[in-house]
Amino acid sequence: MAKISPVEFGRQVNAERKKVTWPTRKETWVTTAMVFVMVVLASIFFLIVDWILGTGVTYLLGLWK
């Protein structure tokens, strides 16, 4: 691999940095809201699955009261 000087490395880093496209404030908020909604939905899903499996295991083991 070819070695480059620190100055050239800095130029290349700066050139790549200029290519980065940052999301707008609206895109950030929409994405954040979508993440929170998915977390809530996943939590509800796993709560229901856990309850069903727990009830089923309790029933199968004859521990139903």
C-alpha positions as CSV (number, residue, x, y, z in Angstrom):
1,M,0.0,0.0,0.0
2,A,1.4,3.4,-0.9
3,K,2.2,5.8,1.9
4,I,0.9,9.3,1.7
5,S,1.9,12.4,3.7
6,P,-0.2,13.7,6.6
7,V,-1.1,16.8,4.5
8,E,-2.3,14.7,1.6
9,F,-4.3,12.5,4.0
10,G,-5.9,15.7,5.5
11,R,-6.9,16.8,2.0
12,Q,-8.5,13.5,1.2
13,V,-10.4,13.4,4.4
14,N,-11.7,17.0,3.8
15,A,-12.7,16.0,0.2
16,E,-14.7,13.0,1.6
17,R,-16.2,15.1,4.3
18,K,-17.6,17.5,1.7
19,K,-19.4,14.5,0.0
20,V,-21.4,13.7,3.2
21,T,-25.1,14.6,2.9
22,W,-26.6,15.3,6.3
23,P,-30.4,14.8,6.9
24,T,-32.6,17.8,7.4
25,R,-34.2,18.5,10.8
26,K,-37.6,17.2,9.5
27,E,-36.0,13.9,8.3
28,T,-34.3,13.5,11.7
29,W,-37.6,14.0,13.6
30,V,-39.5,11.7,11.3
31,T,-36.9,9.0,11.7
32,T,-36.8,9.4,15.4
33,A,-40.6,9.1,15.6
34,M,-40.6,6.0,13.5
35,V,-38.0,4.4,15.8
36,F,-40.1,5.2,18.9
37,V,-43.2,3.8,17.2
38,M,-41.4,0.6,16.3
39,V,-40.1,0.2,19.8
40,V,-43.6,0.5,21.2
41,L,-45.0,-2.0,18.7
42,A,-42.2,-4.5,19.3
43,S,-42.6,-4.1,23.1
44,I,-46.4,-4.9,22.8
45,F,-45.7,-7.8,20.5
46,F,-43.1,-9.4,22.9
47,L,-45.4,-8.7,25.9
48,I,-48.2,-10.7,24.2
49,V,-45.9,-13.5,23.0
50,D,-44.4,-13.8,26.5
51,W,-47.9,-13.9,28.1
52,I,-49.0,-16.6,25.7
53,L,-45.9,-18.7,26.2
54,G,-46.0,-18.3,29.9
55,T,-49.6,-19.3,30.1
56,G,-49.1,-22.3,27.9
57,V,-46.1,-23.5,29.9
58,T,-48.0,-23.1,33.1
59,Y,-50.9,-25.0,31.7
60,L,-48.7,-27.8,30.4
61,L,-46.9,-28.2,33.7
62,G,-50.3,-28.4,35.5
63,L,-49.6,-25.5,37.7
64,W,-52.8,-23.7,36.8
65,K,-54.6,-22.5,39.9
